Amino acid sequence: MGAEHRVARASLGEAHQVFVDNISGLSLEEALDAGGGYRSILGLVKHTTGWNVAYLSFAFDEEARGWDRIDWPRGLRERIEPTEDYVAEVLAWFERSAQGWFAAVKEPADLDGVRPMPLDRSAPLCEIVAMMAGHWLYHAGEINMILAIRRGEAWEYGEEVEENHIATAGHGVRRPWMSDELVARHEHP
């Protein structure tokens, strides 16, 4: 695999992992939480995926399907069903769209080739890939913030800092990759 394809896949891969890490294990209550605003976690996933699907369609489909023509879960674009099954469908939709992007950037894809995009724009495929990865990361950050506030979490163990005169020590988060030994060092210094 050439360097440009490795970079494209690595960019999407990192963005995908960050996004999935933030949506894994969501409860229904968490998915419906908007953190006091108007953008719920479910809405953020739905928005992110909708644009994934639309951009992928514009770049690769014979007849591009925009935001208003893509296949929304249960046909619901402007509303949701507040059920665990519906949330699971939207999360699975994200995963399918991400896998579509991974397949699209495999060799021999021409990453320098200019592709159409929504809103009568176009760009080289490598730039569209960067936009998608950035989009996933941007919204993963929003989801992370809503969950951190909701769960009363701060940083991963070992990354505690004081922010705005608010001590974050004691509000650490154990990540799945952390060993029991590493966690013990942070919980009982």
Summary of the structure (lengths in Angstrom):
residues: 189
radius of gyration: 18.8
end to end distance: 45.2
largest distance: 59.7
contacts: 512
relative contact order: 0.15
helix: 56%
strand: 6%
